[in-house]
């Protein structure tokens, strides 16, 4: 099952441009972000990033899922406010 923590790690890595920046934003280690995103890919059976370069480059499916991730996080934030 995909978790909100995995979705959040994916969203911030995309938004901020790196796993390291996402880790800083979420007050966790870069390795934790990497693991959450890897688990997200495994559970969703989708390759989210093009890993041929060191930058965060989304696949086409990753771009599609980013929109859904943002929507889910916005809904979560609306629930807790």
C-alpha positions as CSV (number, residue, x, y, z in Angstrom):
1,X,0.0,0.0,0.0
2,X,1.2,3.5,-0.8
3,X,1.4,5.8,2.2
4,X,1.0,9.5,2.6
5,X,4.7,9.7,3.8
6,X,5.7,8.1,0.5
7,X,3.5,10.5,-1.5
8,X,4.9,13.5,0.5
9,X,8.5,12.4,-0.1
10,X,7.8,12.2,-3.8
11,X,6.0,15.5,-4.0
12,X,8.7,17.5,-2.2
13,X,11.5,15.8,-4.1
14,X,9.8,16.9,-7.3
15,X,8.9,20.4,-6.1
16,X,12.3,21.2,-4.5
17,X,14.3,19.4,-7.2
18,X,16.3,16.9,-5.1
19,X,16.0,14.2,-2.6
20,X,18.3,16.1,-0.3
21,X,16.1,19.2,-0.3
22,X,13.0,17.1,0.3
23,X,14.8,15.5,3.3
24,X,15.6,18.9,4.7
25,X,12.0,20.1,4.2
26,X,10.7,17.0,6.0
27,X,13.3,17.0,8.7
28,X,14.6,13.5,7.8
29,X,17.6,11.8,6.1
30,X,18.1,11.7,2.4
31,X,18.2,7.9,2.6
32,X,14.7,8.0,4.1
33,X,13.4,10.0,1.2
34,X,15.1,7.6,-1.2
35,X,13.6,4.6,0.5
36,X,10.1,6.1,0.6
37,X,10.2,6.9,-3.1
38,X,11.5,3.5,-3.9
39,X,8.7,1.9,-1.9
40,X,6.2,4.1,-3.7
41,X,7.5,2.9,-7.1
42,X,7.4,-0.7,-6.0
43,X,3.8,-0.5,-4.6
44,X,2.5,1.5,-7.5
45,X,4.5,-0.6,-10.1
46,X,5.5,2.7,-11.8
47,X,8.9,4.1,-12.5
48,X,8.6,7.7,-11.3
49,X,12.0,9.1,-12.1
50,X,14.5,8.9,-15.0
51,X,17.6,8.0,-13.1
52,X,20.1,8.4,-15.9
53,X,21.2,11.7,-14.5
54,X,21.7,13.0,-10.9
55,X,18.9,15.5,-11.2
56,X,15.3,14.8,-10.4
57,X,13.7,14.1,-13.8
58,X,10.2,12.7,-13.8
59,X,9.0,10.1,-16.2
60,X,5.7,10.8,-18.0
61,X,3.9,8.6,-15.5
62,X,5.7,10.5,-12.7
63,X,4.4,13.8,-14.0
64,X,0.9,12.4,-14.0
65,X,1.2,11.1,-10.5
66,X,2.7,14.4,-9.3
67,X,-0.6,16.1,-9.9
68,X,-2.5,13.5,-7.9
69,X,0.1,13.7,-5.1
70,X,-0.4,17.4,-4.8
71,X,-4.2,17.0,-4.7
72,X,-3.9,14.3,-2.0
73,X,-1.6,16.4,0.1
74,X,-3.9,19.5,-0.3
75,X,-6.9,17.4,0.8
76,X,-5.0,16.0,3.8
77,X,-4.0,19.6,4.8
78,X,-7.6,20.7,4.5
79,X,-8.7,17.9,6.8
80,X,-6.4,18.7,9.6
81,X,-7.0,22.5,9.6
